[in-house]
Amino acid sequence: MAQESSNSNWWIWKVFWILLVVTGVEVILGIIKPPFLVETIFLGTKLLNHIFIILTLVKAAYIVMVFMHLGHEVKGLRWVIIAPMFVLIPYLLFILLVEGFSNYI
């Protein structure tokens, strides 16, 4: 019985470690703030911010795939659900940054 229980929970630990590593990278980058990432401006904001946004989108997509059980679905269905997130969120951030700095120009 115990062996059966541990075999069925391996994916929970896999998800835990993957999310822990990605979150750890975010935290370490936030604490260290490498100068080349802070001083480099890309599309109106620091490169470090872009890295945080990308890592957050990757975590969100992984969480959706695992906990909404999309990992076992047809590839087309996965892309229909995930692609808008990777298109709309960066677009909304671009609009926010452009319009937010329009008063300063």
N, CA, C and O atoms as a Tinker XYZ file with bonds, in Angstrom:
   420  protein
     1  N      0.821000   -1.195000    0.000000    73     2
     2  CA     0.000000    0.000000    0.000000    64     1     3
     3  C      0.861000    1.252000    0.000000    63     2     4     5
     4  O      0.579000    2.199000   -0.735000    81     3
     5  N      1.917000    1.266000    0.826000    73     3     6
     6  CA     2.786000    2.442000    0.897000    64     5     7
     7  C      3.545000    2.641000   -0.406000    63     6     8     9
     8  O      3.751000    3.776000   -0.835000    81     7
     9  N      3.960000    1.552000   -1.037000    73     7    10
    10  CA     4.671000    1.645000   -2.307000    64     9    11
    11  C      3.761000    2.231000   -3.384000    63    10    12    13
    12  O      4.201000    3.048000   -4.192000    81    11
    13  N      2.524000    1.825000   -3.396000    73    11    14
    14  CA     1.564000    2.333000   -4.376000    64    13    15
    15  C      1.322000    3.827000   -4.188000    63    14    16    17
    16  O      1.193000    4.563000   -5.166000    81    15
    17  N      1.261000    4.275000   -2.939000    73    15    18
    18  CA     1.047000    5.688000   -2.637000    64    17    19
    19  C      2.232000    6.539000   -3.077000    63    18    20    21
    20  O      2.038000    7.624000   -3.626000    81    19
    21  N      3.449000    6.068000   -2.847000    73    19    22
    22  CA     4.627000    6.855000   -3.220000    64    21    23
    23  C      4.802000    6.917000   -4.724000    63    22    24    25
    24  O      5.307000    7.916000   -5.235000    81    23
    25  N      4.406000    5.891000   -5.447000    73    23    26
    26  CA     4.499000    5.910000   -6.905000    64    25    27
    27  C      3.497000    6.858000   -7.530000    63    26    28    29
    28  O      3.766000    7.423000   -8.590000    81    27
    29  N      2.365000    7.044000   -6.909000    73    27    30
    30  CA     1.348000    7.917000   -7.484000    64    29    31
    31  C      1.609000    9.391000   -7.193000    63    30    32    33
    32  O      0.985000   10.255000   -7.810000    81    31
    33  N      2.519000    9.699000   -6.265000    73    31    34
    34  CA     2.785000   11.089000   -5.902000    64    33    35
    35  C      4.094000   11.621000   -6.471000    63    34    36    37
    36  O      4.500000   12.723000   -6.103000    81    35
    37  N      4.764000   10.897000   -7.343000    73    35    38
    38  CA     6.044000   11.353000   -7.876000    64    37    39
    39  C      5.893000   12.638000   -8.664000    63    38    40    41
    40  O      6.786000   13.485000   -8.636000    81    39
    41  N      4.775000   12.804000   -9.371000    73    39    42
    42  CA     4.592000   13.997000  -10.200000    64    41    43
    43  C      4.427000   15.242000   -9.345000    63    42    44    45
    44  O      4.800000   16.334000   -9.775000    81    43
    45  N      3.878000   15.106000   -8.148000    73    43    46
    46  CA     3.744000   16.259000   -7.264000    64    45    47
    47  C      5.129000   16.780000   -6.893000    63    46    48    49
    48  O      5.352000   17.991000   -6.882000    81    47
    49  N      6.049000   15.889000   -6.592000    73    47    50
    50  CA     7.412000   16.298000   -6.250000    64    49    51
    51  C      8.140000   16.860000   -7.462000    63    50    52    53
    52  O      8.936000   17.790000   -7.329000    81    51
    53  N      7.880000   16.316000   -8.623000    73    51    54
    54  CA     8.489000   16.850000   -9.845000    64    53    55
    55  C      8.036000   18.295000  -10.061000    63    54    56    57
    56  O      8.856000   19.171000  -10.334000    81    55
    57  N      6.747000   18.539000   -9.939000    73    55    58
    58  CA     6.209000   19.896000  -10.079000    64    57    59
    59  C      6.800000   20.810000   -9.015000    63    58    60    61
    60  O      7.187000   21.940000   -9.312000    81    59
    61  N      6.871000   20.335000   -7.791000    73    59    62
    62  CA     7.435000   21.122000   -6.698000    64    61    63
    63  C      8.855000   21.557000   -7.008000    63    62    64    65
    64  O      9.183000   22.733000   -6.854000    81    63
    65  N      9.711000   20.633000   -7.443000    73    63    66
    66  CA    11.115000   20.961000   -7.679000    64    65    67
    67  C     11.284000   21.885000   -8.879000    63    66    68    69
    68  O     12.131000   22.778000   -8.853000    81    67
    69  N     10.500000   21.685000   -9.919000    73    67    70
    70  CA    10.594000   22.573000  -11.089000    64    69    71
    71  C     10.191000   23.994000  -10.707000    63    70    72    73
    72  O     10.889000   24.950000  -11.046000    81    71
    73  N      9.081000   24.134000  -10.009000    73    71    74
    74  CA     8.634000   25.467000   -9.601000    64    73    75
    75  C      9.585000   26.081000   -8.583000    63    74    76    77
    76  O      9.790000   27.295000   -8.587000    81    75
    77  N     10.166000   25.267000   -7.718000    73    75    78
    78  CA    11.139000   25.770000   -6.743000    64    77    79
    79  C     12.382000   26.321000   -7.439000    63    78    80    81
    80  O     12.898000   27.371000   -7.056000    81    79
    81  N     12.857000   25.620000   -8.451000    73    79    82
    82  CA    14.050000   26.076000   -9.163000    64    81    83
    83  C     13.767000   27.389000   -9.898000    63    82    84    85
    84  O     14.562000   28.325000   -9.820000    81    83
    85  N     12.649000   27.461000  -10.605000    73    83    86
    86  CA    12.331000   28.696000  -11.340000    64    85    87
    87  C     12.128000   29.856000  -10.376000    63    86    88    89
    88  O     12.604000   30.962000  -10.634000    81    87
    89  N     11.434000   29.625000   -9.279000    73    87    90
    90  CA    11.233000   30.677000   -8.280000    64    89    91
    91  C     12.551000   31.061000   -7.629000    63    90    92    93
    92  O     12.792000   32.238000   -7.360000    81    91
    93  N     13.408000   30.073000   -7.372000    73    91    94
    94  CA    14.722000   30.363000   -6.804000    64    93    95
    95  C     15.562000   31.240000   -7.712000    63    94    96    97
    96  O     16.254000   32.143000   -7.242000    81    95
    97  N     15.505000   30.976000   -9.019000    73    95    98
    98  CA    16.225000   31.819000   -9.985000    64    97    99
    99  C     15.695000   33.244000   -9.928000    63    98   100   101
   100  O     16.468000   34.202000   -9.941000    81    99
   101  N     14.370000   33.382000   -9.864000    73    99   102
   102  CA    13.778000   34.729000   -9.767000    64   101   103
   103  C     14.233000   35.446000   -8.502000    63   102   104   105
   104  O     14.603000   36.619000   -8.552000    81   103
   105  N     14.208000   34.756000   -7.380000    73   103   106
   106  CA    14.596000   35.373000   -6.107000    64   105   107
   107  C     16.076000   35.754000   -6.116000    63   106   108   109
   108  O     16.442000   36.847000   -5.685000    81   107
   109  N     16.919000   34.856000   -6.606000    73   107   110
   110  CA    18.360000   35.152000   -6.651000    64   109   111
   111  C     18.635000   36.344000   -7.565000    63   110   112   113
   112  O     19.432000   37.217000   -7.221000    81   111
   113  N     17.983000   36.388000   -8.724000    73   111   114
   114  CA    18.158000   37.552000   -9.611000    64   113   115
   115  C     17.652000   38.834000   -8.954000    63   114   116   117
   116  O     18.236000   39.902000   -9.137000    81   115
   117  N     16.565000   38.726000   -8.190000    73   115   118
   118  CA    16.035000   39.896000   -7.505000    64   117   119
   119  C     16.937000   40.390000   -6.391000    63   118   120   121
   120  O     16.992000   41.590000   -6.124000    81   119
   121  N     17.644000   39.478000   -5.737000    73   119   122
   122  CA    18.546000   39.873000   -4.659000    64   121   123
   123  C     19.864000   40.400000   -5.223000    63   122   124   125
   124  O     20.350000   41.450000   -4.801000    81   123
   125  N     20.437000   39.670000   -6.174000    73   123   126
   126  CA    21.745000   40.044000   -6.717000    64   125   127
   127  C     21.653000   41.257000   -7.648000    63   126   128   129
   128  O     22.514000   42.137000   -7.611000    81   127
   129  N     20.622000   41.301000   -8.470000    73   127   130
   130  CA    20.431000   42.356000   -9.477000    64   129   131
   131  C     21.722000   42.610000  -10.257000    63   130   132   133
   132  O     22.387000   43.625000  -10.053000    81   131
   133  N     22.070000   41.680000  -11.152000    73   131   134
   134  CA    23.308000   41.848000  -11.929000    64   133   135
   135  C     23.312000   43.180000  -12.676000    63   134   136   137
   136  O     22.322000   43.538000  -13.314000    81   135
   137  N     24.418000   43.910000  -12.598000    73   135   138
   138  CA    24.470000   45.257000  -13.197000    64   137   139
   139  C     24.140000   45.295000  -14.692000    63   138   140   141
   140  O     23.484000   46.227000  -15.157000    81   139
   141  N     24.591000   44.288000  -15.445000    73   139   142
   142  CA    24.313000   44.318000  -16.880000    64   141   143
   143  C     22.830000   44.127000  -17.183000    63   142   144   145
   144  O     22.356000   44.582000  -18.225000    81   143
   145  N     22.088000   43.467000  -16.298000    73   143   146
   146  CA    20.651000   43.315000  -16.497000    64   145   147
   147  C     19.883000   44.547000  -16.031000    63   146   148   149
   148  O     18.816000   44.851000  -16.566000    81   147
   149  N     20.411000   45.252000  -15.048000    73   147   150
   150  CA    19.739000   46.441000  -14.528000    64   149   151
   151  C     20.019000   47.656000  -15.413000    63   150   152   153
   152  O     19.144000   48.502000  -15.599000    81   151
   153  N     21.224000   47.744000  -15.953000    73   151   154
   154  CA    21.608000   48.916000  -16.745000    64   153   155
   155  C     21.145000   48.833000  -18.193000    63   154   156   157
   156  O     21.049000   49.860000  -18.866000    81   155
   157  N     20.857000   47.635000  -18.685000    73   155   158
   158  CA    20.425000   47.459000  -20.067000    64   157   159
   159  C     18.930000   47.748000  -20.172000    63   158   160   161
   160  O     18.118000   47.108000  -19.504000    81   159
   161  N     18.579000   48.704000  -21.004000    73   159   162
   162  CA    17.177000   49.063000  -21.223000    64   161   163
   163  C     16.731000   48.453000  -22.545000    63   162   164   165
   164  O     17.387000   48.626000  -23.572000    81   163
   165  N     15.607000   47.736000  -22.509000    73   163   166
   166  CA    15.052000   47.115000  -23.705000    64   165   167
   167  C     13.554000   47.362000  -23.721000    63   166   168   169
   168  O     12.856000   46.999000  -22.774000    81   167
   169  N     13.055000   47.970000  -24.778000    73   167   170
   170  CA    11.631000   48.313000  -24.917000    64   169   171
   171  C     11.128000   49.155000  -23.741000    63   170   172   173
   172  O     10.004000   48.968000  -23.274000    81   171
   173  N     11.947000   50.061000  -23.279000    73   171   174
   174  CA    11.507000   51.021000  -22.278000    64   173   175
   175  C     11.640000   50.588000  -20.840000    63   174   176   177
   176  O     11.282000   51.348000  -19.941000    81   175
   177  N     12.143000   49.390000  -20.587000    73   175   178
   178  CA    12.307000   48.952000  -19.208000    64   177   179
   179  C     13.582000   48.114000  -19.087000    63   178   180   181
   180  O     14.181000   47.727000  -20.090000    81   179
   181  N     13.978000   47.847000  -17.868000    73   179   182
   182  CA    15.221000   47.109000  -17.626000    64   181   183
   183  C     15.090000   45.668000  -18.125000    63   182   184   185
   184  O     14.011000   45.076000  -18.106000    81   183
   185  N     16.205000   45.138000  -18.562000    73   183   186
   186  CA    16.230000   43.763000  -19.050000    64   185   187
   187  C     15.860000   42.777000  -17.946000    63   186   188   189
   188  O     15.281000   41.726000  -18.221000    81   187
   189  N     16.187000   43.107000  -16.715000    73   187   190
   190  CA    15.843000   42.256000  -15.574000    64   189   191
   191  C     14.328000   42.097000  -15.453000    63   190   192   193
   192  O     13.840000   41.011000  -15.140000    81   191
   193  N     13.589000   43.170000  -15.700000    73   191   194
   194  CA    12.128000   43.086000  -15.656000    64   193   195
   195  C     11.596000   42.139000  -16.724000    63   194   196   197
   196  O     10.646000   41.395000  -16.482000    81   195
   197  N     12.208000   42.168000  -17.903000    73   195   198
   198  CA    11.788000   41.260000  -18.970000    64   197   199
   199  C     12.035000   39.805000  -18.577000    63   198   200   201
   200  O     11.223000   38.928000  -18.872000    81   199
   201  N     13.150000   39.559000  -17.916000    73   199   202
   202  CA    13.449000   38.197000  -17.469000    64   201   203
   203  C     12.427000   37.740000  -16.433000    63   202   204   205
   204  O     11.972000   36.597000  -16.472000    81   203
   205  N     12.064000   38.626000  -15.507000    73   203   206
   206  CA    11.031000   38.282000  -14.525000    64   205   207
   207  C      9.700000   37.968000  -15.212000    63   206   208   209
   208  O      9.026000   37.007000  -14.842000    81   207
   209  N      9.325000   38.755000  -16.192000    73   207   210
   210  CA     8.068000   38.527000  -16.906000    64   209   211
   211  C      8.096000   37.187000  -17.625000    63   210   212   213
   212  O      7.121000   36.437000  -17.572000    81   211
   213  N      9.197000   36.879000  -18.295000    73   211   214
   214  CA     9.305000   35.615000  -19.028000    64   213   215
   215  C      9.258000   34.428000  -18.074000    63   214   216   217
   216  O      8.556000   33.451000  -18.337000    81   215
   217  N      9.997000   34.501000  -16.972000    73   215   218
   218  CA     9.982000   33.400000  -16.008000    64   217   219
   219  C      8.602000   33.220000  -15.381000    63   218   220   221
   220  O      8.175000   32.092000  -15.132000    81   219
   221  N      7.912000   34.311000  -15.129000    73   219   222
   222  CA     6.563000   34.221000  -14.566000    64   221   223
   223  C      5.592000   33.597000  -15.564000    63   222   224   225
   224  O      4.738000   32.799000  -15.178000    81   223
   225  N      5.715000   33.954000  -16.845000    73   223   226
   226  CA     4.863000   33.340000  -17.864000    64   225   227
   227  C      5.148000   31.845000  -18.005000    63   226   228   229
   228  O      4.227000   31.051000  -18.194000    81   227
   229  N      6.411000   31.468000  -17.915000    73   227   230
   230  CA     6.765000   30.053000  -18.000000    64   229   231
   231  C      6.179000   29.294000  -16.808000    63   230   232   233
   232  O      5.644000   28.198000  -16.975000    81   231
   233  N      6.276000   29.867000  -15.617000    73   231   234
   234  CA     5.689000   29.217000  -14.439000    64   233   235
   235  C      4.175000   29.102000  -14.583000    63   234   236   237
   236  O      3.594000   28.064000  -14.265000    81   235
   237  N      3.543000   30.157000  -15.057000    73   235   238
   238  CA     2.086000   30.127000  -15.218000    64   237   239
   239  C      1.672000   29.064000  -16.231000    63   238   240   241
   240  O      0.709000   28.333000  -16.002000    81   239
   241  N      2.387000   28.972000  -17.340000    73   239   242
   242  CA     2.063000   27.962000  -18.353000    64   241   243
   243  C      2.254000   26.560000  -17.794000    63   242   244   245
   244  O      1.439000   25.675000  -18.056000    81   243
   245  N      3.306000   26.346000  -17.039000    73   243   246
   246  CA     3.550000   25.027000  -16.450000    64   245   247
   247  C      2.461000   24.668000  -15.438000    63   246   248   249
   248  O      1.985000   23.533000  -15.407000    81   247
   249  N      2.077000   25.624000  -14.626000    73   247   250
   250  CA     1.013000   25.374000  -13.645000    64   249   251
   251  C     -0.296000   25.041000  -14.343000    63   250   252   253
   252  O     -1.016000   24.140000  -13.913000    81   251
   253  N     -0.609000   25.756000  -15.409000    73   251   254
   254  CA    -1.828000   25.475000  -16.173000    64   253   255
   255  C     -1.761000   24.079000  -16.782000    63   254   256   257
   256  O     -2.742000   23.336000  -16.753000    81   255
   257  N     -0.616000   23.729000  -17.328000    73   255   258
   258  CA    -0.470000   22.400000  -17.945000    64   257   259
   259  C     -0.642000   21.277000  -16.923000    63   258   260   261
   260  O     -1.254000   20.252000  -17.220000    81   259
   261  N     -0.108000   21.470000  -15.732000    73   259   262
   262  CA    -0.138000   20.391000  -14.742000    64   261   263
   263  C     -1.466000   20.346000  -13.993000    63   262   264   265
   264  O     -2.113000   19.301000  -13.934000    81   263
   265  N     -1.868000   21.470000  -13.426000    73   263   266
   266  CA    -3.025000   21.449000  -12.528000    64   265   267
   267  C     -4.366000   21.559000  -13.244000    63   266   268   269
   268  O     -5.405000   21.251000  -12.660000    81   267
   269  N     -4.356000   21.988000  -14.484000    73   267   270
   270  CA    -5.595000   21.951000  -15.274000    64   269   271
   271  C     -5.602000   20.720000  -16.181000    63   270   272   273
   272  O     -6.487000   20.561000  -17.022000    81   271
   273  N     -4.613000   19.859000  -16.002000    73   271   274
   274  CA    -4.503000   18.585000  -16.716000    64   273   275
   275  C     -4.452000   18.766000  -18.226000    63   274   276   277
   276  O     -4.986000   17.943000  -18.970000    81   275
   277  N     -3.811000   19.842000  -18.684000    73   275   278
   278  CA    -3.687000   20.063000  -20.120000    64   277   279
   279  C     -2.480000   19.354000  -20.714000    63   278   280   281
   280  O     -2.363000   19.257000  -21.935000    81   279
   281  N     -1.586000   18.859000  -19.873000    73   279   282
   282  CA    -0.397000   18.183000  -20.372000    64   281   283
   283  C     -0.703000   16.921000  -21.149000    63   282   284   285
   284  O      0.109000   16.482000  -21.964000    81   283
   285  N     -1.861000   16.332000  -20.909000    73   283   286
   286  CA    -2.228000   15.091000  -21.582000    64   285   287
   287  C     -3.221000   15.319000  -22.721000    63   286   288   289
   288  O     -3.709000   14.365000  -23.327000    81   287
   289  N     -3.510000   16.560000  -23.003000    73   287   290
   290  CA    -4.462000   16.870000  -24.068000    64   289   291
   291  C     -3.752000   16.959000  -25.420000    63   290   292   293
   292  O     -2.528000   16.864000  -25.510000    81   291
   293  N     -4.550000   17.143000  -26.456000    73   291   294
   294  CA    -4.024000   17.285000  -27.806000    64   293   295
   295  C     -3.203000   18.573000  -27.880000    63   294   296   297
   296  O     -3.538000   19.570000  -27.241000    81   295
   297  N     -2.127000   18.539000  -28.665000    73   295   298
   298  CA    -1.214000   19.671000  -28.749000    64   297   299
   299  C     -1.934000   20.955000  -29.177000    63   298   300   301
   300  O     -1.624000   22.033000  -28.670000    81   299
   301  N     -2.876000   20.851000  -30.090000    73   299   302
   302  CA    -3.620000   22.025000  -30.555000    64   301   303
   303  C     -4.418000   22.691000  -29.448000    63   302   304   305
   304  O     -4.463000   23.918000  -29.357000    81   303
   305  N     -5.044000   21.883000  -28.609000    73   303   306
   306  CA    -5.826000   22.428000  -27.496000    64   305   307
   307  C     -4.919000   23.138000  -26.502000    63   306   308   309
   308  O     -5.276000   24.197000  -25.986000    81   307
   309  N     -3.746000   22.565000  -26.228000    73   307   310
   310  CA    -2.801000   23.215000  -25.322000    64   309   311
   311  C     -2.402000   24.587000  -25.847000    63   310   312   313
   312  O     -2.365000   25.558000  -25.091000    81   311
   313  N     -2.105000   24.668000  -27.135000    73   311   314
   314  CA    -1.677000   25.951000  -27.716000    64   313   315
   315  C     -2.806000   26.963000  -27.758000    63   314   316   317
   316  O     -2.565000   28.163000  -27.621000    81   315
   317  N     -4.039000   26.498000  -27.944000    73   315   318
   318  CA    -5.177000   27.425000  -27.954000    64   317   319
   319  C     -5.340000   28.082000  -26.590000    63   318   320   321
   320  O     -5.753000   29.239000  -26.507000    81   319
   321  N     -5.023000   27.364000  -25.528000    73   319   322
   322  CA    -5.174000   27.906000  -24.185000    64   321   323
   323  C     -3.941000   28.702000  -23.750000    63   322   324   325
   324  O     -4.076000   29.730000  -23.087000    81   323
   325  N     -2.744000   28.239000  -24.114000    73   323   326
   326  CA    -1.509000   28.870000  -23.654000    64   325   327
   327  C     -1.093000   30.056000  -24.521000    63   326   328   329
   328  O     -0.594000   31.048000  -23.990000    81   327
   329  N     -1.282000   29.984000  -25.824000    73   327   330
   330  CA    -0.790000   31.037000  -26.738000    64   329   331
   331  C     -1.344000   32.429000  -26.424000    63   330   332   333
   332  O     -0.579000   33.393000  -26.458000    81   331
   333  N     -2.631000   32.578000  -26.122000    73   331   334
   334  CA    -3.097000   33.934000  -25.795000    64   333   335
   335  C     -2.370000   34.558000  -24.613000    63   334   336   337
   336  O     -2.173000   35.773000  -24.569000    81   335
   337  N     -1.972000   33.730000  -23.657000    73   335   338
   338  CA    -1.235000   34.261000  -22.509000    64   337   339
   339  C      0.116000   34.820000  -22.952000    63   338   340   341
   340  O      0.542000   35.873000  -22.477000    81   339
   341  N      0.787000   34.113000  -23.863000    73   339   342
   342  CA     2.102000   34.559000  -24.318000    64   341   343
   343  C      2.016000   35.694000  -25.324000    63   342   344   345
   344  O      3.027000   36.333000  -25.615000    81   343
   345  N      0.831000   35.958000  -25.861000    73   343   346
   346  CA     0.657000   37.066000  -26.800000    64   345   347
   347  C      0.058000   38.280000  -26.096000    63   346   348   349
   348  O      0.570000   39.390000  -26.241000    81   347
   349  N     -1.000000   38.086000  -25.349000    73   347   350
   350  CA    -1.730000   39.213000  -24.764000    64   349   351
   351  C     -1.009000   39.865000  -23.589000    63   350   352   353
   352  O     -1.022000   41.090000  -23.471000    81   351
   353  N     -0.391000   39.090000  -22.731000    73   351   354
   354  CA     0.279000   39.681000  -21.570000    64   353   355
   355  C      1.445000   40.575000  -21.989000    63   354   356   357
   356  O      1.540000   41.701000  -21.501000    81   355
   357  N      2.350000   40.113000  -22.886000    73   355   358
   358  CA     3.400000   41.042000  -23.335000    64   357   359
   359  C      2.832000   42.265000  -24.068000    63   358   360   361
   360  O      3.364000   43.367000  -23.936000    81   359
   361  N      1.767000   42.077000  -24.830000    73   359   362
   362  CA     1.145000   43.206000  -25.519000    64   361   363
   363  C      0.575000   44.208000  -24.518000    63   362   364   365
   364  O      0.755000   45.415000  -24.681000    81   363
   365  N     -0.103000   43.725000  -23.495000    73   363   366
   366  CA    -0.646000   44.622000  -22.478000    64   365   367
   367  C      0.462000   45.326000  -21.700000    63   366   368   369
   368  O      0.325000   46.497000  -21.346000    81   367
   369  N      1.551000   44.623000  -21.434000    73   367   370
   370  CA     2.688000   45.258000  -20.764000    64   369   371
   371  C      3.322000   46.326000  -21.651000    63   370   372   373
   372  O      3.729000   47.379000  -21.160000    81   371
   373  N      3.405000   46.062000  -22.946000    73   371   374
   374  CA     3.931000   47.054000  -23.881000    64   373   375
   375  C      3.063000   48.312000  -23.883000    63   374   376   377
   376  O      3.578000   49.429000  -23.834000    81   375
   377  N      1.751000   48.123000  -23.941000    73   375   378
   378  CA     0.836000   49.271000  -23.908000    64   377   379
   379  C      1.003000   50.036000  -22.598000    63   378   380   381
   380  O      1.051000   51.266000  -22.598000    81   379
   381  N      1.090000   49.316000  -21.492000    73   379   382
   382  CA     1.260000   49.955000  -20.191000    64   381   383
   383  C      2.537000   50.785000  -20.144000    63   382   384   385
   384  O      2.527000   51.914000  -19.655000    81   383
   385  N      3.634000   50.231000  -20.649000    73   383   386
   386  CA     4.901000   50.945000  -20.607000    64   385   387
   387  C      4.904000   52.148000  -21.544000    63   386   388   389
   388  O      5.402000   53.212000  -21.176000    81   387
   389  N      4.363000   52.000000  -22.737000    73   387   390
   390  CA     4.349000   53.107000  -23.701000    64   389   391
   391  C      3.449000   54.228000  -23.211000    63   390   392   393
   392  O      3.847000   55.393000  -23.228000    81   391
   393  N      2.256000   53.899000  -22.779000    73   391   394
   394  CA     1.324000   54.926000  -22.323000    64   393   395
   395  C      1.744000   55.511000  -20.979000    63   394   396   397
   396  O      1.493000   56.684000  -20.705000    81   395
   397  N      2.388000   54.689000  -20.134000    73   395   398
   398  CA     2.827000   55.189000  -18.839000    64   397   399
   399  C      3.931000   56.225000  -18.934000    63   398   400   401
   400  O      4.022000   57.128000  -18.102000    81   399
   401  N      4.767000   56.089000  -19.951000    73   399   402
   402  CA     5.883000   57.030000  -20.125000    64   401   403
   403  C      5.556000   58.120000  -21.133000    63   402   404   405
   404  O      6.421000   58.942000  -21.436000    81   403
   405  N      4.342000   58.155000  -21.661000    73   403   406
   406  CA     4.017000   59.181000  -22.673000    64   405   407
   407  C      3.984000   60.574000  -22.072000    63   406   408   409
   408  O      4.194000   61.543000  -22.800000    81   407
   409  N      3.731000   60.721000  -20.783000    73   407   410
   410  CA     3.731000   62.041000  -20.150000    64   409   411
   411  C      5.127000   62.607000  -19.989000    63   410   412   413
   412  O      5.299000   63.817000  -19.844000    81   411
   413  N      6.121000   61.739000  -20.014000    73   411   414
   414  CA     7.500000   62.179000  -19.796000    64   413   415
   415  C      8.213000   62.570000  -21.071000    63   414   416   417
   416  O      9.319000   63.107000  -21.019000    81   415
   417  N      7.608000   62.314000  -22.203000    73   415   418
   418  CA     8.254000   62.607000  -23.486000    64   417   419
   419  C      7.875000   63.991000  -23.986000    63   418   420
   420  O      8.327000   64.407000  -25.053000    81   419
